[in-house]
C-alpha cells in the first residue's frame, strides 16, 4: 500500500467519523461578529506612554 493510499483512506475515515456532528468540535469564526465601534481614552499623553514603555524595556534588560 502506497503512502497516497493511506492518506486518502485516512481522510475518508475521518470524514465518516462525523467530524461535523454538532459535537462542538467546530468553531464558527463569525459567531460574534459585530458592526459597532470601540474607543477608549488612555488618560495619559503619548509621550507618557512611550516613556513608561521605555522604562519597562530597561527593567527587562537589567534582569
N, C-alpha and C positions, 0 to 999 in steps of 0.2 A: 504494500500500500504506500503510495507516494505522500509526501507532505501536503500537497494541494488537496488530496482526497480527504485527509484528516481535517483540514481547515473547513472544507465545505460541510462535512458531516457534523463537525462540532458546532458550526454556526446553525445548521438546521436543528440540532438537538436543543440549543439554547432558545431558539425561536419557538419550538414546540413546548418548552417548559412553561410557557405563559409569562414571558417577561413583562407583558403589559396587562396583567390580570387584575389591575386595581389594587395591588398589594402595597402601594405606597413606594415602590422601588423607582418610580419615575418622578422627575421634577418638572413642574411647569414653570419655565423661566418668566412667563408673563403673568403669573398668578397675582402679583402685587403691583402691576404697572399703574401709574397714575400720571395725570397731566398737570399736576399742581406745580407750585413754585416753592422754593425754600430760600430762606435768607437768615442771616444772623449778624449780630454785632459783637465784635471781639472785645470791645471795651478798652482796647489798647491800640496805640498807633503802630503802623508798620515797622517803624524804627525800633519801638519797644519789643515787638515780637522777634525781629531779626536779632536784636541784642540778646534776648533770652535764649534763642536757639544757639547762638554762638557760645554762650556760657555753658549750655548743656553739652555741646560738642567738645568744648575744652575740658569739661569734667570727665567725659568718656576717655579722652586722650590721656588724662592724668592717671587713670586706673590701670 
